[in-house]
Amino acid sequence: MIKIFKSSIFNLPAMAALITLVMVACQKKDFVQPEGTLNSDEYVYNVALKSFQPQAAVSGNINATIDMEVIYYYLQREGKQDTLIQVDFPPAENSRDYRFEIKAVSWAGIDLSAVQGLKLLCVQDNNASFEKIIKISYFDPNAPVVTGLPDKMTPAINGNTAITAKATSETGLSKIYISDNRSGNFEVLDSIAGNGAKEVAINYNYTYGDGAGQLKVTAVDIYGLKTETLVQFVNIPFKPVITFSTDALMAALPDGTPEISGTLKSYTPLNAVTVYAIAGNVETMQGTVTPVLTGSTANEYNYTFNYTSFGYNASVTACKVVAKDAGNSENAASVPVTILPYYHWKNLTMMAQGLTGTNSTSCFFTGELSAPVVGPCEVINDASYNTRVDFAIFCNSTPLIAFNNPANISSGTLSTFKCSGTSWAPPTPTSTTLKKTQFRVLGTGSAESNIKTKFNDNSITELNDAFFTGVAAPTANAPNSTTFTTSSLIWAKVTPAGGTGATKNILIKVNAVNVVAVPSQGTSTLTIDIMKEQ
């Protein structure tokens, strides 16, 4: 007989519930609440400093109860959706104690004007994560304000003039500078310490200097923000004020020489402006300038000046301009001259080898200041030119015009360089007997483009090997008009005959290519700008 216990049948659901409770209890025992501790400063983005405070990089440390596999950094801004700016993947050994820093590139192009904070979402997997917030605020301080200064004044010519004003700053003042333009440009005469004060009274006894036409008060706050306030001097018989267009004149002889230019200001109309070259202690008058009036008031005349015939040479150290007004008030100012360590010729035309009955006078480049180009007659009649020629210009029967390496000229080409039928006959061309000059037509690489930019901007100060860093050395012996064209820039490197002595660098800008058809190809020409290292 089988006995069935009804009570056992009715207790099965209860047993299932009991098992479920046991399993849940076990799960709760193993579960770890995702939590973390953030150790970081609160930050302010200071517009004046273009940086964060109290330190430039937003950083901190997170200790977590879970293994942080990924950390997402979201920028929070008022009125805008959170923006993901960086993602970190902490290494396993630091997954519960991670030092983080927001890279500078993460902030690039981001408008921080409405910033509220940075949210860190720390994730272990899809079921375990927590968030932390770093508070960030935005600070855009106003520049200092200077009040109480007049727009115009007539200072005492003898004795002191009291200057009174007030400088204020919401962030605190660092320094207040007093300057005038007695020397042409504004130069600081004195300063007042701000010491972080938000208001500073300015009480300054100003002593007038000959030539000054304006006074300037500059207030600077603790972050470097500044305000400049000008006071125009009126009714003062000041000396003419001379201001050059540049702080220094950089000259490459003989053609890479800048003009002398600038502005003039006088109390009465100008009577005479004279230009002098200074070499050591010797001043040599160069000529006079007719200044151009650009504007005038009752007691002030403004001019520009320009002088293009200044006699630059290796001994000149400065240019001096002397201005005298109608009242015979006179003033002078000087600008230093730097003679650059290379020669520069502009629009130099070289003709190829010539023809029978037509001698070339410019097929050889020597780079000598007195005669940078010569023809076969000079070279044939003076054997010293054999080791003085840097390169030759030759046009073949294709016709293609080319630069030629003297040490690599063929006997057939040599015979075409003639003076009234007599061919140039140097020792057999080798790097021992003639200069070895190799060429490279510059391409579009970064270093090559940089050289082109400096050449076109006339901003080259050295032509040494360091200037060509990053450019492959010249290797071509005879680049022709298939490899260069108008506007090409060519680097040539010259090694003295025999290989002894310093090498020289040359830069050639091709301005014009004129290839003449056969049989007159020998009269083809190249027009170039050329620089040669001294």
C-alpha positions, 0 to 999 in steps of 0.5 A: 500500500502506498501512503500518500502524505498530503501534507508533503505535497502542500509543503513543496512551494514553501520549500522552493521559497526557502531555497530562493531566500537562501540564494538571495542571502548568499548574493547579498553577502557577496555584493559590493556597493560601488563607491569611491573617494575623490581627492581633488581641489575645486578649480577656477578657470582664470581667463586672464591667465588662460589657465586653471587655478590653483594649479594649471592641470585639473587632477586628483586621486580616486580610491574605489571599492571596485576595480575601475576599468574605464573612467569617463570625464564629462564637462558639465556646462550650464544650458549644455549637454555634458561633453565627453572630453577624455577617457582613461583606462587605469592599469590593473595595479591602479584600478582601485587607487588611480591618480588622474590628470586632464591633458591640456589637449582635452580642453582645446577649442572648448568654451568654458564660460558656462562651466560648472564642473567635471563629472567622473564616471568610474566603471567596472562593468555594465553593472558596477559604476559610480560618479564623482564631481569636481567643481569648476568655476569661471573667472573673467576679471575686468582690466584695471581702470585709471580715472582722474587723468586729463585728456590733454595738458601743458606740462611745465617745461622747467620744474615738475608737473603734478600728475594725480589720478586713481587706479582701481582693480577688482583683482588687485593692482600689481604695478603702475608705470609712468612713461613718456615718448621723449625718445620717440618710443614710450620708455618707463620713467618710474613705477608705483607698487600696487601690492595687491591693493584694489585702489591706488592713489597716483601722485607723481611729480613729472619732469618734462623731457625734450621731445615728449609729446605724450604721457602714458600711465599703465596700470597692471593687475596681479594677473597681468591685465593692463590698461594704458591711458594717454595724456596728450601734451599741447602748447609745448615747443618740443623738439622733433620726435623721430621714430624708426619703423624698425628696431634694427636694420638688417643688411645683406650687401650689396642688394639686400639692404633695407630702406630707412623709414619712420615717422616724425613729429614736430611742434612747428613745420619741419625745416630739414631732415638729414641722414647720416651713416655711422661707422665707429666714431665717424659720421658721414652725411648721406643726404636729405629727406623730404618728409611727407606731411600726414596730418597737423593740428595747431601745435603738432605736425606729423610726417612720414619719411623714407630714404632709399640711398643709404650707403651700407657697407661692412663698417657701418654700425648705425643710421642717424637721422637729424630733424630740425623744425622751423623754430630751429629746434633740433633732435636726432635719433639712431637705429643700429645696422647689422651687416648680415654674414652673406652677400645678396644680389637681386635680379642678376642676369647670367647668359649661357656660354655664348656663340661664335662671334658673341662672347658671354660676359656673365656665364660664370658666378664667382660670388665676389662682391666686386664682380659676382659674374664674369665671362670666358674672356676674364677666366681665360685671361686670368688663370686664378679664376680656375679656382674662383668660379662657383658655378657655370651656366650652360645651354645644350642643343635640346635646348635646356639651360642648366647650372654646372658644377665646375668639377664635373664639366665635360670636355665637350662643354668646356670647349663651348666657353669661348673668348673670341674663338679661344676656349676655356682650358682649365686643368682637367675638371675634378674636385682637386682642380676646380670648385665642387658645387652641387645643387638641390632644387628645394621641394615642399617638405617642412624644412624646405618650405620654412627656408622658402618662407624666410627667403621670401620674407627677407628674414634670413640672418644666417646661411650656415649649415645649421640653417639647412637642418632637415634638408638633404644635402645637395647632390645634383651636378647640373640641374636644368630647366626640366627640374627647376622653373620660375620661382624655384629655390635652389640650394648649392653647396660649394667646396673649394678646389682640393677640398681644403678650406670652408664650404660655402652655402648658396641660395638661388631664387629663379626669377626668369628662364629665357631659353633661346632656340637652336642654333642660338641657345648659347645666348639663353639667360637666367635671371636670379636672386642669389645669396652666398655665405661670406 
